[in-house]
Amino acid sequence: MSLAGKLPLSVTIIACNEEKRIARCLSSVQWANDIVVIDSGSTDRTVEIAQAHGARVFHNDWPGYGAQKRFATSQAKYDWILNLDADEYVTDQLANSISSAFHTVPESVVAFECNFEHYLLGRWLRHGEAYPDPHIRLFNRQAGDWNTRPIHEHIEISGPTSKLEGSIRHKTVESLAEYVDKINRYTDLQAELIVKSGKKVTFTQLFSRSLWRFLRGYIIRLGFLDGIAGLTHSMTSTLTSYLKYAKAYELQNKQEK
């Protein structure tokens, strides 16, 4: 993929011990004029690899996902920012779509949404909750920024948005064991948020929300068309939903005793 000159935008990436994945991420955005990597204490070759790809690297102790991404935004040279995680990379189609947007989209547009593709059990998922899974990742920081949620953070924007062609590819784990470990860590954080919100967890929530998560992803959104990978994604999504409420229930019971 070739672009005529580098684009006047900053790519921001947060990372810690991502030597196995970050090179692919950085290679996919060499057309950007500024690449910023925020490292929270890597002990592997993450920093070395980032610098070798021309990134400006800053250290910032881990404050949570949303806060770390806000810090990354503050270090960018340009107002227009594309945010990626270290286990994500930009397709050629998306790169060309971003380049085109810089020349053709009205100045009133302050952010762009793009689709995500997720990899599981040897294939890119095309159905269920895994696709197209759109999110805003390219935005003008004069019109918004990341919220400070410790998990499932998102960009809060004030102004018109548009849609980009192409996708960000997300290849996060090498095994199901690693995937389940990630779910366990993330649901710890989600449960804490539920408890802090003051919402009481009930049997109805535990049962109905988990059941709905499976039916929506696997049946309504055709996750079954992705075969065993689709079934696995739907089942682990169901497990995620159940665990965050079950863990919140456990925490609430401990507080009451």
Legacy VTK file of the C-alpha trace (Angstrom):
# vtk DataFile Version 3.0
C-alpha trace
ASCII
DATASET POLYDATA
POINTS 257 float
0.000 0.000 0.000
1.393 3.355 -1.056
0.272 6.835 -0.050
1.532 10.056 -1.596
3.402 11.480 1.373
2.747 11.039 5.075
-0.565 12.185 6.519
-0.711 15.005 9.100
-2.104 12.910 11.918
-0.838 11.193 15.045
-1.213 7.481 15.754
-1.361 6.728 19.474
-0.681 3.283 20.925
-0.571 2.147 24.544
1.598 -0.874 25.290
3.249 -3.068 27.888
5.254 -6.182 26.992
3.889 -6.333 23.451
7.042 -7.374 21.560
5.165 -10.206 19.806
2.478 -7.939 18.339
3.506 -4.298 18.177
5.736 -4.508 15.079
2.774 -5.459 12.882
0.747 -2.607 14.374
3.496 -0.048 13.751
4.235 -1.319 10.238
0.601 -0.747 9.262
0.734 3.006 10.031
4.061 4.120 8.598
2.102 6.546 6.405
1.316 8.664 9.505
3.604 11.622 10.218
3.595 11.018 13.971
3.490 7.767 15.943
3.277 7.892 19.730
3.727 4.835 21.958
2.932 5.082 25.661
4.718 2.317 27.543
3.738 1.457 31.109
6.829 -0.524 32.072
7.724 -3.155 29.491
10.478 -5.599 30.396
10.731 -7.058 26.895
11.726 -5.438 23.560
8.544 -3.356 23.138
10.288 0.018 23.488
13.182 -1.005 21.240
10.817 -2.192 18.498
8.699 0.969 18.741
11.736 3.223 18.400
13.013 1.177 15.456
9.716 1.916 13.686
10.102 5.658 14.214
7.742 6.037 17.155
8.159 8.594 19.915
8.043 6.578 23.130
6.931 7.914 26.509
6.750 6.120 29.849
3.642 6.515 31.983
2.776 4.308 34.950
-0.475 2.425 34.395
-3.515 4.536 35.430
-6.210 2.446 33.668
-7.184 2.102 30.013
-9.137 5.328 29.557
-6.675 7.513 31.467
-3.682 6.022 29.632
-5.265 6.725 26.257
-6.033 10.293 27.340
-2.360 10.682 28.226
-1.449 9.384 24.763
-3.756 11.977 23.205
-1.982 14.731 25.140
1.401 13.697 23.696
0.299 13.779 20.047
1.705 16.395 17.665
-1.501 16.692 15.637
-5.135 17.279 16.548
-6.254 14.413 14.316
-5.547 11.147 16.112
-5.885 7.497 15.158
-5.783 5.268 18.207
-4.737 1.621 18.052
-4.007 -1.070 20.588
-0.712 -2.904 20.171
-2.532 -6.082 19.086
-4.379 -4.275 16.273
-3.350 -3.202 12.789
-4.797 -1.155 9.933
-5.759 -2.786 6.628
-4.635 -1.222 3.349
-8.253 -0.405 2.508
-8.665 1.543 5.742
-5.371 3.382 5.242
-6.475 4.504 1.782
-9.894 5.468 3.135
-8.254 7.646 5.808
-6.096 9.335 3.164
-9.140 9.991 1.001
-11.092 11.385 3.949
-8.421 13.991 4.597
-9.003 15.395 1.116
-12.729 14.928 0.530
-14.686 14.931 3.809
-16.270 18.241 4.960
-14.348 20.103 7.669
-17.411 19.876 9.931
-16.768 16.130 10.468
-14.809 15.640 13.705
-14.538 11.839 13.977
-14.695 8.643 11.942
-16.032 5.200 12.702
-14.518 2.045 11.266
-15.229 -1.662 11.473
-13.221 -4.182 13.445
-12.303 -7.736 12.477
-11.531 -10.247 15.242
-9.396 -13.394 14.922
-10.197 -16.604 16.780
-9.283 -20.262 16.288
-7.521 -19.694 12.990
-10.063 -17.499 11.216
-11.336 -13.953 10.924
-14.886 -13.851 12.258
-17.541 -12.435 9.923
-20.745 -12.777 11.935
-22.175 -12.504 15.422
-21.004 -9.800 17.810
-17.512 -9.973 16.310
-18.307 -8.283 12.982
-18.645 -5.574 11.839
-18.224 -4.247 15.427
-17.874 -0.520 14.535
-16.043 1.939 16.795
-14.770 5.508 16.564
-10.970 5.445 16.494
-10.043 8.429 14.289
-10.976 11.763 15.851
-10.097 15.420 16.253
-9.048 16.030 19.854
-10.528 19.523 19.711
-13.936 17.819 19.605
-13.478 14.967 22.063
-11.290 12.482 23.877
-11.345 9.157 25.694
-13.403 8.865 28.848
-11.579 7.668 31.959
-13.259 4.296 32.457
-10.733 1.673 33.617
-12.103 -0.794 31.031
-14.310 -0.668 27.910
-13.336 2.950 27.509
-14.586 4.865 24.493
-14.140 8.198 22.743
-16.722 10.838 23.603
-17.288 13.167 20.671
-19.198 16.419 20.207
-19.935 16.971 16.524
-20.708 15.190 13.224
-19.084 11.836 12.480
-18.605 9.779 9.339
-17.734 6.193 8.361
-14.524 4.830 6.844
-14.143 1.885 4.486
-11.827 -0.915 5.529
-11.150 -2.182 9.020
-8.874 -2.492 11.997
-7.832 -6.102 12.490
-7.642 -7.350 16.070
-5.562 -10.443 16.780
-5.311 -10.453 20.539
-4.403 -13.942 21.797
-2.430 -16.998 20.726
-4.554 -19.605 22.534
-7.923 -20.175 24.187
-6.158 -20.407 27.544
-4.807 -16.893 27.040
-8.259 -15.734 25.921
-9.946 -17.114 29.054
-7.253 -15.530 31.228
-7.970 -12.172 29.595
-11.715 -12.608 30.222
-11.004 -13.347 33.867
-8.920 -10.189 34.275
-11.377 -7.962 32.433
-14.427 -9.213 34.326
-12.685 -8.375 37.609
-12.615 -4.735 36.486
-16.169 -4.857 35.134
-17.481 -6.273 38.397
-15.836 -3.479 40.361
-17.545 -0.904 38.129
-20.944 -2.520 38.719
-20.411 -2.436 42.487
-19.267 1.201 42.388
-22.411 2.135 40.419
-24.540 0.971 43.354
-26.679 -1.329 41.206
-27.784 -4.463 43.023
-27.135 -7.682 41.103
-30.114 -10.042 40.967
-30.740 -13.608 39.826
-32.711 -12.213 36.893
-29.700 -10.238 35.665
-27.352 -13.190 36.026
-29.630 -15.464 34.037
-31.354 -13.238 31.489
-28.425 -11.072 30.403
-26.178 -14.072 29.828
-28.883 -15.918 27.902
-29.646 -12.845 25.796
-25.953 -12.361 25.031
-25.771 -15.853 23.558
-29.028 -15.646 21.622
-28.169 -12.244 20.164
-24.677 -13.167 19.028
-25.090 -16.765 17.966
-28.654 -16.844 16.598
-29.894 -13.328 15.772
-26.574 -12.051 14.424
-25.744 -15.378 12.759
-22.647 -16.259 14.752
-23.257 -19.921 13.909
-22.106 -19.190 10.333
-18.537 -18.889 11.631
-18.506 -22.546 12.637
-16.640 -23.658 15.745
-14.912 -20.272 16.003
-18.314 -18.565 15.986
-19.655 -20.912 18.650
-16.567 -20.361 20.777
-16.842 -16.585 20.488
-20.518 -16.653 21.452
-19.886 -18.962 24.399
-16.985 -16.883 25.723
-19.034 -13.696 25.303
-21.784 -15.367 27.330
-19.227 -16.357 29.951
-17.975 -12.755 30.087
-21.491 -11.468 30.692
-22.157 -14.043 33.406
-18.841 -13.611 35.197
-18.991 -9.832 35.489
-22.389 -10.027 37.226
-21.487 -13.096 39.301
-18.286 -11.436 40.510
-20.191 -8.235 41.277
-22.713 -10.302 43.258
-19.855 -11.888 45.188
-18.325 -8.488 45.975
-21.673 -7.076 47.099
-22.235 -10.009 49.450
-18.797 -9.500 50.985
-19.554 -5.831 51.597
-22.809 -6.664 53.354
-21.186 -9.100 55.788
LINES 1 258
257 0 1 2 3 4 5 6 7 8 9 10 11 12 13 14 15 16 17 18 19 20 21 22 23 24 25 26 27 28 29 30 31 32 33 34 35 36 37 38 39 40 41 42 43 44 45 46 47 48 49 50 51 52 53 54 55 56 57 58 59 60 61 62 63 64 65 66 67 68 69 70 71 72 73 74 75 76 77 78 79 80 81 82 83 84 85 86 87 88 89 90 91 92 93 94 95 96 97 98 99 100 101 102 103 104 105 106 107 108 109 110 111 112 113 114 115 116 117 118 119 120 121 122 123 124 125 126 127 128 129 130 131 132 133 134 135 136 137 138 139 140 141 142 143 144 145 146 147 148 149 150 151 152 153 154 155 156 157 158 159 160 161 162 163 164 165 166 167 168 169 170 171 172 173 174 175 176 177 178 179 180 181 182 183 184 185 186 187 188 189 190 191 192 193 194 195 196 197 198 199 200 201 202 203 204 205 206 207 208 209 210 211 212 213 214 215 216 217 218 219 220 221 222 223 224 225 226 227 228 229 230 231 232 233 234 235 236 237 238 239 240 241 242 243 244 245 246 247 248 249 250 251 252 253 254 255 256
